[in-house]
Amino acid sequence: MSDTLTELRDAADRPRVAFKGSFWRSLVLLLFAGLTFLACRLFHDVDTKTEPGVIMNLPDNIGNYLGFDSDITDSERVILPRDTEFAKKRYSGFDLPEITAEIVLSGAQRQSIHRPQVCLAGQGWAIQKEETIPITLAGGRVQKVRKLTLLRTQDGIRVVGYFIYWFVGMDKTTDDHFERIFLTSWDRIVHRVNHRWAYVIVNATLPPEPTVTAGERQKVLSDLLSFTGKLIPQIQRPEVNAIR
């Protein structure tokens, strides 16, 4: 008799269990459909022709440095989307170390911008140190850039390099790749702005060691940071430079 009652209770519970499972599955599907609809609504009218925050024309001279147009590498043209824009120059100044400056501006696909750490490792550089450097510009505004101290060995000789970079959106800058991704998502959702980000690079390579002293290394870095501070106001639009 007890076995019969147990079977009857189990039979009565089965529809309720099935109903609960079906209810939650339906709720999840409705939630997913709602989020998909919301995403479509949010991104449908986002401006895909946002003006960049940079001027794609590197200056002919900065301080005591003279600039000379430099070719984009074949690998850059092959790997990056076709609508990626470039500006690149080598800067020389008498007894000053040569400096390379480059702007990479993303196109419609937004796949032109990437973490430089990946490419540098592929070029044989090891990152010895990574840090954020605040640069004070004319007018008192401070902009953060990211500085990488690089090292690689060529024919058994150590070579040191300094690599400075930052990202420029329509009306903001950041030196952090993941912050750039967050700002991109946030501004698309909240402000309906789709940043056409630019990736700016300033770098210099020192002569092979042991001919370079610690004092000479510090001077190269100091010159590079000074160069960067003078470059920023000339390539970033006024609305970007006005932000504190």
trRosetta pair geometry for C-beta under 8 A, 3 or more apart (Angstrom, degrees):
i j d omega theta_ij theta_ji phi_ij phi_ji
1 4 5.7 -54 -155 31 33 113
1 5 6.7 30 150 -17 66 103
2 5 5.7 -52 -149 35 36 111
2 6 6.4 39 152 -21 66 104
3 6 5.7 -53 -150 34 32 113
3 7 6.5 33 153 -19 64 105
4 7 5.8 -55 -152 35 31 111
4 8 6.5 32 151 -20 65 105
5 8 5.7 -55 -150 35 33 112
5 9 6.4 32 153 -19 66 103
6 9 5.8 -54 -149 35 32 109
6 10 6.3 31 154 -18 65 107
7 10 5.7 -54 -147 37 31 112
7 11 6.3 33 154 -21 65 106
8 11 5.7 -55 -148 35 31 112
8 12 6.4 30 152 -20 64 106
9 12 5.7 -57 -151 36 33 111
9 13 6.3 28 153 -19 67 108
10 13 5.8 -57 -146 37 31 109
10 14 6.6 45 154 -38 64 98
11 14 5.9 -40 -152 11 32 117
12 15 7.3 -56 -175 26 35 100
12 16 7.7 22 141 -6 63 110
13 16 5.6 -65 -160 41 48 111
13 17 6.0 46 148 -22 80 106
14 17 5.7 -55 -146 36 33 110
14 18 6.2 32 157 -17 67 107
15 18 5.6 -57 -146 40 32 112
15 19 6.1 36 153 -24 67 105
16 19 5.5 -51 -147 34 32 113
16 20 6.4 34 154 -21 65 102
17 20 5.8 -51 -149 33 31 111
17 21 6.5 29 153 -16 64 105
18 21 5.8 -55 -150 38 32 110
18 22 6.2 29 154 -16 66 109
19 22 5.7 -59 -147 41 30 110
19 23 6.0 36 154 -26 66 107
20 23 5.6 -53 -146 32 29 115
20 24 6.6 22 159 -13 64 105
21 24 6.3 -59 -150 37 29 104
21 25 6.4 27 155 -16 64 109
22 25 5.8 -57 -147 38 31 111
22 26 6.2 31 156 -20 66 108
23 26 5.9 -60 -152 37 27 110
23 27 6.3 28 152 -21 64 107
24 27 5.4 -50 -144 35 34 114
24 28 6.4 36 156 -20 66 102
25 28 5.9 -53 -149 35 31 110
25 29 6.4 29 153 -17 64 107
26 29 5.7 -57 -149 38 31 112
26 30 6.3 31 153 -19 66 106
27 30 5.8 -55 -148 37 30 111
27 31 6.3 32 154 -20 64 107
28 31 5.7 -55 -148 36 30 112
28 32 6.3 31 154 -19 65 106
29 32 5.7 -53 -146 37 31 111
29 33 6.2 31 155 -19 64 107
30 33 5.7 -54 -146 38 31 111
30 34 6.2 33 154 -22 65 106
31 34 5.7 -54 -149 34 30 112
31 35 6.5 28 155 -16 64 105
32 35 5.9 -54 -148 37 30 109
32 36 6.3 31 153 -19 64 107
33 36 5.7 -55 -149 36 31 113
33 37 6.3 32 153 -19 65 106
34 37 5.7 -55 -148 36 31 111
34 38 6.2 31 153 -20 65 107
35 38 5.6 -53 -145 37 32 113
35 39 6.3 35 155 -21 65 104
36 39 5.8 -53 -148 34 29 111
36 40 6.5 30 153 -19 62 105
37 40 5.8 -56 -152 35 31 112
37 41 6.4 29 153 -18 65 107
38 41 5.7 -57 -150 37 31 110
38 42 6.2 29 155 -20 67 108
39 42 5.8 -56 -145 36 30 110
39 43 6.1 1 167 3 67 115
40 43 6.6 -71 -138 49 22 91
40 44 5.8 41 163 -52 63 106
41 44 6.0 -39 -137 4 23 118
42 46 7.5 28 141 -48 62 110
42 188 7.2 82 144 140 107 85
42 189 5.6 -4 -178 -127 141 64
42 192 7.5 -143 -175 -96 69 86
43 46 5.2 -37 -152 -4 52 124
43 188 6.4 12 -103 170 87 115
45 192 6.7 -7 95 -161 88 129
46 188 5.6 0 -122 -149 150 84
46 192 5.2 -148 -108 -165 72 71
46 193 7.2 -144 -157 -56 94 3
46 194 4.8 92 151 -38 116 113
47 50 5.3 107 111 -63 110 79
47 192 7.0 88 0 142 84 84
47 193 6.6 -13 45 -126 108 49
47 194 5.9 -160 77 26 61 96
48 108 6.3 36 171 -137 113 93
48 194 5.7 -10 -101 67 47 149
50 170 5.1 -81 169 -76 118 132
50 193 6.2 87 -104 -169 138 80
50 194 5.4 -166 -16 75 129 67
50 195 6.1 -95 101 -118 158 25
50 196 4.9 -179 79 -10 96 97
51 170 6.2 94 74 -132 68 98
51 196 7.3 -129 124 36 12 126
51 237 8.0 37 133 -33 115 167
52 56 7.5 56 77 -41 149 100
52 105 5.6 -22 -111 -145 159 123
52 168 7.4 67 176 109 88 104
52 170 7.0 -118 -142 -96 20 61
52 196 4.8 -82 -82 93 79 112
52 197 8.0 108 -132 -144 92 3
52 198 5.7 77 -168 -42 122 114
52 237 8.0 144 109 -19 63 125
53 168 4.4 -137 82 157 116 101
53 169 5.5 63 -9 98 136 30
53 170 5.2 169 -55 -138 97 14
53 171 6.4 -168 -97 -56 123 27
53 172 7.5 -126 -77 37 165 35
53 173 7.5 -150 116 -68 151 81
53 198 6.6 -135 59 16 81 116
53 236 6.1 -1 147 -149 91 82
53 237 5.4 -123 -164 25 54 107
53 239 7.4 -110 -132 79 90 94
53 240 4.3 95 -173 -66 115 138
54 103 5.8 -175 147 -155 153 141
54 105 6.6 -142 61 -89 123 113
54 168 5.0 100 -50 89 103 146
54 198 4.3 -33 4 21 138 170
54 200 7.1 169 -104 -66 147 115
54 235 5.3 0 -156 155 94 89
54 236 5.9 -47 -104 -100 65 52
54 237 6.9 -129 -86 -20 14 85
54 240 7.8 -11 -68 12 53 163
55 234 7.6 -95 56 146 127 55
55 235 5.3 -139 51 -151 85 50
55 236 7.5 -122 5 -52 86 8
55 237 6.5 128 -43 -69 89 74
56 85 5.7 -38 -125 141 152 131
56 87 4.9 175 -171 -39 71 130
56 103 6.1 -152 -122 94 68 139
56 105 6.1 -61 -88 -19 119 145
57 87 6.5 -129 -80 -129 19 149
57 235 7.7 -172 64 -116 54 80
58 67 6.1 -156 126 -173 110 158
58 87 5.1 161 -21 150 98 117
58 88 7.4 75 -7 -105 147 3
58 89 4.6 -151 98 2 147 128
58 101 5.7 146 -136 100 140 121
58 103 6.9 -179 -61 -3 99 112
58 231 7.9 -15 -144 -148 88 109
58 235 6.7 -6 -104 -89 58 123
59 62 5.7 110 80 -61 126 86
59 67 6.4 134 100 2 57 148
59 231 7.4 -150 22 -126 114 71
59 234 5.0 -26 -37 158 126 150
59 235 7.7 -114 -19 -57 89 88
60 66 7.1 -16 156 -156 73 67
60 67 5.2 -147 -157 50 32 106
61 65 6.2 166 -156 89 66 58
61 66 5.2 -26 -102 -108 95 53
61 67 6.1 -148 -74 2 39 89
62 65 4.9 -6 63 59 79 111
62 67 7.1 65 -2 -45 90 111
62 91 6.4 -26 37 -135 108 149
62 227 5.9 85 119 -150 134 81
62 230 5.1 136 -170 108 105 124
62 231 5.8 -15 -119 -75 152 80
62 234 7.5 -137 -100 18 104 156
63 93 7.5 -9 101 -100 93 160
63 226 7.3 41 -49 132 161 108
63 227 6.8 -104 20 -104 131 70
63 230 5.8 140 -35 32 101 176
64 93 4.4 97 121 -160 88 138
64 94 7.0 -49 157 18 120 110
64 96 6.5 136 98 -22 115 148
65 91 3.9 29 171 173 128 115
65 92 6.6 137 -151 64 78 19
65 93 4.3 -81 -94 -45 57 122
65 96 6.6 -97 -84 89 88 149
65 99 6.5 -31 -133 37 153 119
65 227 6.6 37 -5 -121 150 117
66 91 6.7 160 74 -151 31 67
66 92 6.0 -28 59 64 85 73
66 93 6.5 142 8 -81 71 72
67 89 4.1 15 -171 164 109 143
67 90 7.1 147 -152 75 59 37
67 91 5.0 -30 -92 -93 70 82
67 101 7.6 -48 -122 39 120 119
68 89 6.1 144 66 -161 34 86
68 90 5.2 -23 61 62 93 88
68 91 7.7 168 16 -85 71 34
68 92 7.1 7 1 8 115 105
69 88 7.3 79 -163 86 59 68
69 89 5.9 -53 -100 -104 33 80
70 88 4.5 -85 71 127 97 101
70 89 5.6 152 3 -123 97 21
70 90 4.8 100 -62 -23 126 90
70 100 6.8 -31 18 -137 170 99
70 102 7.9 -76 71 -83 123 98
71 88 7.4 -37 83 82 10 132
72 76 5.0 -105 175 76 99 134
72 77 5.9 108 118 -50 119 97
72 86 4.9 52 -82 119 135 169
72 88 6.0 144 -76 10 72 144
73 76 4.7 100 62 1 83 101
73 77 7.3 -157 95 -2 48 85
74 77 5.8 -61 -152 40 36 108
74 78 6.1 28 155 -17 71 111
75 78 5.8 -59 -141 40 31 108
75 79 5.8 18 166 -12 69 115
76 79 6.4 -60 -133 42 22 101
76 80 5.8 -4 178 5 62 120
76 86 7.1 78 139 -89 138 145
76 104 7.8 -126 -160 -107 123 123
77 80 6.9 -61 -123 47 16 93
80 84 4.3 -20 143 2 123 162
80 104 7.4 -122 -121 -161 161 122
80 111 7.4 173 -148 106 64 84
80 112 4.9 54 -158 -124 114 81
81 84 5.2 125 68 -31 73 96
81 106 8.0 54 45 -156 123 68
81 107 5.4 -121 100 43 126 124
81 108 8.0 -122 139 54 153 68
81 109 4.6 157 -82 44 165 136
81 111 5.5 102 -28 62 118 103
81 112 5.8 -89 32 -64 97 90
82 107 7.5 -20 79 7 51 167
83 107 2.9 113 103 -137 105 158
83 108 5.8 26 77 12 157 85
83 109 7.0 133 48 6 113 96
84 104 6.5 -13 -177 -169 113 88
84 105 6.8 152 -166 76 61 56
84 106 6.5 -35 -114 -124 80 35
84 107 5.4 -98 -65 -18 43 104
84 112 4.1 146 -109 -110 115 136
85 103 7.9 -12 111 113 88 96
85 104 7.7 149 81 -161 53 40
85 105 4.1 -13 62 59 101 112
85 107 7.2 123 -15 -69 80 86
86 102 7.0 -27 -163 -165 91 96
86 103 7.0 151 -158 82 42 64
86 104 6.0 -8 -105 -106 74 62
86 105 7.5 -153 -68 21 30 81
87 102 6.9 162 87 -153 56 49
87 103 4.4 12 50 46 101 105
87 105 8.0 45 0 -13 94 108
88 100 7.3 -2 -168 -174 91 94
88 101 7.2 176 -145 92 48 53
88 102 4.3 5 -107 -110 88 90
88 103 7.6 -149 -65 28 57 59
89 100 7.5 175 92 -150 43 55
89 101 5.6 -4 59 58 85 93
89 102 7.8 178 23 -77 52 56
90 98 6.0 -7 -174 -175 101 112
90 99 7.4 150 -161 80 53 44
90 100 5.5 -28 -104 -99 67 74
91 98 6.8 154 77 -160 53 59
91 99 4.4 -17 59 64 108 94
91 100 7.4 -174 16 -81 79 25
91 101 6.5 39 -16 -3 117 107
91 227 7.2 156 89 -153 156 138
92 96 7.3 151 -173 73 44 94
92 98 5.3 -18 -94 -108 78 86
93 96 3.8 8 77 38 101 130
96 99 7.9 -33 137 -17 110 102
96 223 6.2 178 -154 -165 106 154
97 204 5.0 75 126 -170 125 132
97 205 7.9 -167 -179 65 120 41
97 206 6.9 -46 -125 -102 144 58
97 220 4.9 32 0 -126 154 102
97 223 6.5 138 36 79 101 145
97 224 7.8 -34 75 -60 124 94
98 204 6.7 160 87 -133 51 89
98 205 7.9 -11 71 44 94 79
99 202 6.5 -1 -179 -171 111 87
99 203 7.3 157 -156 79 67 31
99 204 5.0 -44 -102 -76 69 103
99 223 7.8 -139 -60 126 128 104
99 224 6.4 163 -112 -113 121 79
99 227 5.7 -87 -141 149 175 171
100 201 7.5 -10 112 117 92 102
100 202 7.4 169 87 -149 52 42
100 203 5.4 -16 60 62 96 82
100 204 7.3 164 16 -80 73 50
101 200 7.7 -10 -169 -172 86 87
101 201 7.0 165 -152 90 42 62
101 202 5.1 -3 -105 -104 81 78
101 231 6.3 -158 -128 -135 148 153
102 200 7.4 167 88 -153 52 46
102 201 4.6 -3 57 56 95 106
103 198 5.6 -10 -169 -176 99 118
103 199 7.3 145 -159 74 48 49
103 200 5.4 -13 -105 -104 76 75
103 201 7.8 -168 -75 22 33 72
103 235 6.6 -162 -71 -174 140 140
104 112 5.8 -160 157 152 106 111
104 113 6.9 155 106 -90 112 67
104 198 6.8 154 78 -161 46 63
104 199 4.4 -14 61 58 102 101
104 200 7.9 -161 25 -72 68 33
104 201 7.5 37 -4 -6 101 108
105 112 7.1 23 104 100 27 153
105 196 6.8 29 -178 149 92 101
105 197 7.9 -176 -146 103 53 40
105 198 4.7 -23 -100 -105 74 90
105 199 7.9 -163 -73 22 32 68
106 109 7.5 -124 -178 70 95 62
106 110 5.2 46 167 -122 141 43
106 111 7.3 136 -142 37 108 30
106 112 4.0 -177 -108 44 69 113
106 113 5.2 -54 -61 -22 121 100
106 196 5.7 -157 73 -168 91 66
106 197 5.3 40 9 60 128 73
106 198 7.2 -139 4 -80 76 41
106 199 7.8 79 -40 -12 90 97
107 110 7.6 -116 74 -46 48 37
107 112 6.3 98 9 -27 75 130
107 196 7.8 5 -129 -147 14 107
109 112 7.4 107 76 -27 93 82
110 113 7.2 -41 -177 25 62 102
110 184 7.8 114 -163 -152 140 145
110 194 8.0 -95 -71 174 135 103
110 196 7.8 -120 -94 -121 84 54
110 197 7.3 71 -142 24 86 101
112 199 7.4 -152 123 7 89 121
113 167 6.7 67 -157 -122 138 118
113 180 7.3 -108 140 140 142 150
113 197 5.0 -14 -44 95 160 124
113 198 7.9 -179 -86 -156 120 8
113 199 4.9 160 -123 -46 90 121
114 118 6.5 -67 149 45 117 127
114 119 7.1 104 97 -30 122 111
114 177 7.9 8 169 -135 30 131
114 199 7.8 -11 33 -87 50 164
115 118 5.3 88 84 -6 94 101
115 177 4.8 -12 -91 -91 88 167
116 119 5.6 -61 -156 43 52 107
116 120 5.7 50 151 -24 81 108
116 148 7.3 -141 100 -8 124 151
116 163 6.8 -165 139 152 146 135
116 165 5.6 140 -15 -1 149 165
116 199 7.9 158 -56 -180 102 127
116 201 7.2 132 -99 -101 144 117
117 120 5.9 -56 -143 37 28 112
117 121 6.5 30 159 -20 63 106
117 127 6.4 -30 -132 -40 94 148
117 130 7.9 -10 -90 -93 119 145
117 148 7.5 178 -90 -104 78 149
118 121 6.1 -58 -156 33 27 109
118 122 6.7 23 150 -16 62 109
119 122 5.5 -60 -153 38 35 113
119 123 6.4 29 152 -16 68 108
120 123 5.6 -60 -150 39 34 109
120 125 4.3 -58 173 63 92 125
120 127 6.7 78 106 -60 139 97
120 148 7.1 -104 -72 128 175 159
120 150 6.5 -116 -172 -113 131 130
120 163 6.8 -101 -97 -17 140 175
121 124 7.9 92 -179 -37 31 9
121 125 6.6 -92 -83 67 31 71
121 126 7.6 58 -114 -97 73 45
121 127 7.7 -52 -70 -16 87 98
123 152 7.9 -88 118 -66 79 160
124 152 4.8 78 129 -142 93 142
125 150 4.3 -24 -166 -162 122 120
125 151 7.0 119 -160 57 70 31
125 152 5.0 -82 -102 -47 50 118
125 161 6.8 -64 -124 48 129 127
125 163 8.0 69 162 -26 164 142
126 150 7.0 134 67 -159 43 64
126 151 5.1 -35 65 69 95 85
126 152 6.3 143 8 -80 79 66
127 130 5.8 14 170 -50 127 104
127 148 5.4 -65 -131 -162 104 110
127 149 7.2 101 -165 69 60 55
127 150 6.2 -40 -101 -101 51 67
128 149 4.5 -62 66 102 103 102
128 150 6.8 171 7 -108 92 12
128 151 5.1 65 -42 -7 119 116
129 147 8.0 -1 109 111 93 90
129 148 7.3 161 85 -156 54 44
129 149 4.1 25 47 33 95 119
130 146 6.9 -2 -169 -176 90 100
130 147 7.4 168 -148 87 45 52
130 148 5.3 -7 -103 -106 80 74
130 149 7.7 -135 -62 21 42 73
131 146 7.5 167 89 -153 30 61
131 147 5.6 -16 66 60 78 95
132 144 5.2 -7 -174 -167 110 115
132 145 7.4 152 -155 78 62 32
132 146 5.9 -40 -100 -100 62 64
132 147 7.6 144 -117 16 13 80
132 175 5.6 138 -124 82 95 146
132 176 7.9 -25 -88 -58 122 93
133 144 7.1 144 73 -154 40 61
133 145 5.4 -25 64 66 93 83
133 146 7.5 147 16 -113 82 14
133 147 4.9 46 -16 -15 125 121
133 164 7.4 -53 41 -127 133 111
133 225 6.7 -103 152 -120 149 120
134 142 4.9 -1 -174 -176 110 116
134 143 7.4 147 -154 75 61 29
134 144 5.6 -38 -96 -94 63 70
135 142 6.9 151 73 -156 38 63
135 143 5.4 -26 62 66 93 80
135 144 7.6 154 15 -101 77 19
135 145 5.9 22 -8 3 121 112
135 225 6.5 -164 -104 -172 110 91
135 228 6.1 -105 -107 107 162 109
135 229 4.8 -155 -180 -89 119 91
135 232 7.0 148 103 -18 137 150
136 140 6.8 -31 -165 -146 100 34
136 141 7.5 150 -154 83 55 37
136 142 5.3 -31 -96 -97 64 78
136 229 7.2 10 69 -133 48 129
137 140 7.6 -25 72 53 65 15
137 141 4.9 -17 53 69 109 88
137 142 7.3 -178 9 -90 80 25
137 143 6.2 38 -25 2 119 107
137 229 6.1 -172 -98 -161 64 84
137 232 6.0 -97 -98 83 127 131
137 233 5.9 137 -165 -52 126 106
137 241 7.1 -118 126 -154 161 98
138 233 6.3 -18 36 -47 108 156
139 241 8.0 86 49 157 148 102
140 244 8.0 -2 107 -118 90 115
141 241 6.8 148 60 180 160 66
141 242 7.8 -158 -74 -154 153 17
141 243 7.4 96 -148 85 137 45
141 244 5.3 -125 -120 -107 91 71
142 244 7.6 55 32 -159 71 72
143 166 7.3 55 155 -161 109 173
143 173 5.9 12 -151 81 111 147
143 232 6.1 169 52 -159 154 158
144 166 7.0 148 102 -113 61 128
144 173 7.6 171 54 115 73 106
144 174 7.4 -2 75 -150 111 40
144 175 4.7 -106 124 -6 96 125
145 164 5.3 28 148 -175 131 102
145 165 6.8 159 -170 76 91 23
145 166 4.5 -87 -119 -47 74 119
145 175 5.3 149 -149 -99 21 128
145 228 6.3 -61 -8 165 172 147
146 164 6.9 156 80 -153 49 53
146 165 5.5 -25 61 65 99 75
146 166 6.4 148 9 -78 82 68
146 175 4.0 154 -37 176 89 111
146 176 7.3 130 -64 -71 129 49
147 162 6.6 -20 -164 -168 99 95
147 163 7.3 141 -159 78 49 50
147 164 5.2 -17 -100 -99 72 81
147 221 8.0 63 -163 -152 142 107
147 225 7.9 -24 -87 -84 136 101
148 162 7.3 152 79 -159 55 46
148 163 4.2 -16 59 64 105 103
148 164 7.7 -167 21 -72 70 35
148 165 7.8 8 -1 11 107 101
149 160 7.2 -20 -174 -165 86 99
149 161 7.8 154 -163 82 43 49
149 162 6.3 -20 -107 -105 59 70
150 160 6.8 140 81 -163 61 49
150 161 4.1 -19 65 65 116 94
150 162 7.1 -164 18 -76 90 21
150 163 5.7 57 -25 -9 124 113
151 158 6.3 -19 -162 -163 100 99
151 159 7.2 151 -152 78 50 50
151 160 5.7 -17 -97 -104 75 66
151 161 7.7 -171 -69 24 32 74
152 158 7.8 153 84 -149 28 55
152 159 5.6 -20 66 59 75 98
152 161 7.8 3 12 5 97 113
153 156 6.5 4 178 -121 109 14
153 157 6.7 149 -156 68 68 31
153 158 5.8 -36 -99 -93 74 54
153 159 7.3 161 -101 13 22 81
154 157 5.7 -33 70 62 72 86
154 159 5.5 24 7 -15 112 127
154 208 7.0 -105 60 -102 109 120
157 208 4.3 18 146 -169 131 131
157 209 6.6 176 -178 60 83 65
158 208 6.9 129 73 -162 45 74
158 209 4.4 -10 73 39 99 122
159 205 6.4 6 169 -171 113 107
159 206 6.9 174 -167 69 67 75
159 208 5.4 -52 -86 -104 83 68
159 209 7.2 -159 -82 2 32 82
160 205 7.6 155 92 -157 43 60
160 206 4.8 4 71 37 89 124
160 209 6.9 66 -13 -40 103 109
160 212 7.0 -124 35 80 120 153
160 217 6.5 -9 99 -122 152 118
161 203 6.4 24 172 180 110 108
161 204 6.8 -176 -153 95 74 43
161 205 4.3 -29 -102 -105 101 72
161 206 6.8 -156 -83 8 46 75
162 203 6.3 -178 94 -147 57 66
162 204 5.5 6 52 54 96 84
162 206 8.0 67 -9 -31 90 97
162 220 6.8 165 5 124 133 105
162 221 5.5 158 -87 -103 161 80
162 224 5.4 165 97 47 138 174
163 201 7.1 -30 -165 -158 85 97
163 203 4.5 -2 -110 -107 63 116
164 201 7.2 137 81 -160 55 48
164 202 4.6 -19 67 66 108 92
164 203 6.5 -179 23 -76 67 61
164 224 6.4 159 -12 152 133 114
164 225 7.4 153 -83 -92 156 62
164 228 5.6 -64 116 -86 156 148
165 175 7.2 128 98 -145 65 81
165 199 6.7 -2 -168 -178 116 83
165 200 6.3 161 -150 85 63 56
165 201 5.0 -15 -97 -101 97 66
165 202 7.4 177 -76 23 49 64
166 173 5.7 27 155 -180 123 111
166 174 6.9 177 -167 92 87 29
166 175 4.6 -54 -112 -95 87 74
166 200 5.6 -11 60 57 73 103
167 173 6.5 159 85 -156 54 63
167 174 5.3 -13 59 64 103 77
167 175 7.2 166 15 -99 79 24
167 177 7.5 118 -30 -99 139 50
167 180 4.8 6 82 -96 164 137
167 197 5.4 -11 -173 -169 108 116
167 198 6.9 154 -159 78 56 49
167 199 5.8 -22 -104 -100 76 62
167 200 7.5 175 -93 15 25 80
168 172 7.9 173 -154 93 49 39
168 173 5.1 -20 -104 -102 65 89
168 197 6.8 143 73 -158 45 62
168 198 4.5 -15 59 58 99 102
168 200 6.3 47 -10 -17 112 117
168 236 5.9 -145 -133 -111 144 102
168 240 6.2 23 -159 -151 107 156
169 172 4.8 5 52 58 115 79
169 173 7.1 -163 19 -78 75 37
169 174 7.8 30 -11 6 107 95
169 180 7.6 171 -53 -141 110 87
169 183 6.6 -121 -39 125 157 133
169 184 7.9 -163 -105 -81 132 73
169 187 7.8 137 176 9 153 166
169 195 3.8 -43 -145 -145 107 137
169 196 7.7 125 -149 56 60 41
169 197 5.5 -33 -91 -99 69 75
169 198 8.0 -170 -73 20 25 73
169 240 7.9 161 71 -111 56 116
170 193 6.3 -110 33 177 147 127
170 195 5.3 -133 -11 -120 91 78
170 196 7.0 77 -65 33 88 75
170 240 7.9 -162 137 -75 29 101
171 239 5.5 -57 -117 135 89 110
171 240 6.0 -152 -139 -88 36 67
171 243 6.7 119 166 -51 76 136
172 183 6.6 -132 90 -168 142 150
172 240 7.1 -137 -43 -132 13 85
172 243 6.3 -68 -104 91 61 176
173 236 7.3 -36 -64 -121 129 145
173 240 6.4 84 -39 -174 101 111
173 243 7.7 167 12 71 89 131
174 179 4.6 -143 -175 99 149 120
174 180 5.2 -168 70 -68 130 78
174 183 6.6 176 -19 -8 146 146
176 179 3.8 67 83 12 114 113
176 180 6.6 -175 93 -16 59 81
177 180 5.6 -54 -156 29 31 116
177 181 6.9 30 149 -18 64 101
178 181 5.5 -44 -151 32 40 113
178 182 6.5 42 149 -18 65 102
179 182 5.5 -52 -148 38 37 113
179 183 6.1 37 153 -20 68 105
180 183 5.8 -53 -144 38 29 110
180 184 6.3 36 153 -25 62 105
180 197 6.3 66 -170 -123 123 152
181 184 5.6 -52 -151 31 30 116
181 185 6.6 25 155 -13 64 104
182 185 6.0 -59 -151 39 31 106
182 186 6.0 28 155 -18 68 112
183 186 5.6 -56 -138 41 30 112
183 187 5.9 23 166 -14 67 111
183 195 7.1 22 120 -7 101 151
184 187 6.4 -62 -144 40 20 102
184 188 6.4 21 157 -20 59 110
184 194 7.7 39 -161 -148 84 55
184 195 5.7 -106 -109 37 78 113
184 197 7.3 -55 -83 -42 115 126
185 188 5.9 -59 -150 34 28 112
185 189 6.4 15 160 -10 65 111
186 189 6.2 -67 -150 41 26 102
186 190 5.7 -9 170 10 68 118
186 191 7.8 39 129 9 70 98
187 190 6.4 -61 -118 54 27 90
187 191 4.7 -36 -156 47 69 114
187 192 7.9 -87 157 33 63 16
187 193 4.4 -53 160 66 110 100
187 194 7.6 171 107 -79 103 26
187 195 6.3 65 75 -30 147 102
188 191 7.7 -4 -37 59 9 71
188 192 6.9 36 -166 -119 38 28
188 193 6.8 -107 -82 67 42 45
188 194 5.7 50 -101 -89 95 72
189 192 7.9 -47 143 -66 6 52
200 235 7.0 133 -116 106 137 144
202 224 6.5 150 134 -172 110 92
202 227 6.6 176 -173 104 139 111
202 228 5.0 -174 57 -90 163 97
202 231 6.6 160 -83 40 139 161
203 224 7.7 12 -139 -146 22 132
204 220 5.8 -153 110 177 139 109
204 223 7.8 33 -20 88 170 105
204 224 5.2 -130 9 -88 128 122
206 209 7.9 44 108 -53 119 75
206 212 5.0 41 161 -96 128 164
206 216 7.4 116 -146 125 125 105
206 217 6.3 -24 -90 -106 159 77
206 220 5.8 -137 -87 -8 101 175
207 211 5.4 -52 114 81 123 122
207 212 5.6 158 65 -55 86 107
208 211 6.4 64 82 22 65 108
208 212 7.7 -178 99 -8 22 107
209 212 5.6 -75 -94 39 67 95
212 216 5.0 -129 -160 85 77 129
212 217 5.8 89 153 -58 116 87
213 216 4.7 99 53 6 76 101
213 217 7.1 -133 98 -5 43 86
214 217 5.6 -51 -150 33 35 115
214 218 6.5 35 152 -19 65 104
215 218 5.7 -54 -151 35 32 111
215 219 6.5 33 151 -20 65 104
216 219 5.6 -51 -147 34 34 113
216 220 6.5 37 153 -20 65 101
217 220 5.9 -53 -152 33 32 111
217 221 6.5 28 152 -15 65 106
218 221 5.7 -56 -149 39 33 110
218 222 6.2 35 152 -21 66 107
219 222 5.5 -53 -145 37 32 113
219 223 6.3 33 155 -19 65 104
220 223 5.8 -54 -148 37 30 110
220 224 6.2 31 153 -22 64 108
221 224 5.5 -54 -147 35 31 114
221 225 6.4 28 156 -16 65 105
222 225 6.0 -56 -148 37 30 107
222 226 6.3 29 154 -17 64 108
223 226 5.7 -58 -147 39 31 112
223 227 6.1 36 153 -23 66 107
224 227 5.6 -51 -148 34 29 115
224 228 6.4 32 152 -21 62 105
225 228 5.5 -50 -147 33 34 114
225 229 6.5 37 153 -21 64 103
226 229 5.8 -52 -151 33 32 113
226 230 6.7 24 154 -12 63 106
227 230 6.0 -64 -154 40 30 106
227 231 6.1 30 151 -24 67 111
228 231 5.5 -56 -143 35 31 113
228 232 6.5 44 160 -36 65 98
229 232 6.3 -39 -148 13 28 114
230 233 7.4 -61 -168 32 34 97
230 234 7.2 18 148 -8 63 119
231 234 5.8 -80 -161 43 39 109
231 235 6.1 1 163 2 80 116
232 235 6.8 -81 -144 44 23 90
232 236 5.7 -7 177 4 68 121
232 241 7.3 134 140 -105 93 102
233 236 6.6 -65 -121 49 24 94
233 241 5.6 71 -121 -121 72 146
236 240 4.3 -105 174 87 109 130
236 241 5.1 133 102 -55 113 91
237 240 5.1 91 61 8 74 103
237 241 7.1 -153 96 -3 35 92
238 241 5.6 -62 -140 44 33 107
238 242 6.0 39 160 -32 69 107
239 242 5.9 -46 -142 25 29 116
239 243 7.7 40 155 -32 54 95
240 243 6.3 -49 -168 11 37 111
